[in-house]
Amino acid sequence: MGREFSVVIERDEDGYYVASVPAIPGCHTQARSLDDLIDRIRECIALCLDVERR
């Protein structure tokens, strides 16, 4: 069973999309497209959770 997290997505002044996960401190990433951003934030969440388990 997977866990679900809320993700905040904003667009910065340079046109990049920025995503952060409020429930996981330090879990944030950016990308030029929303498709890339979704892939990156999923990877970031997985990495952050892996670090928490250690």
Helices and strands as residue ranges (DSSP letters): E 8-11, E 17-20, E 28-31, H 34-53
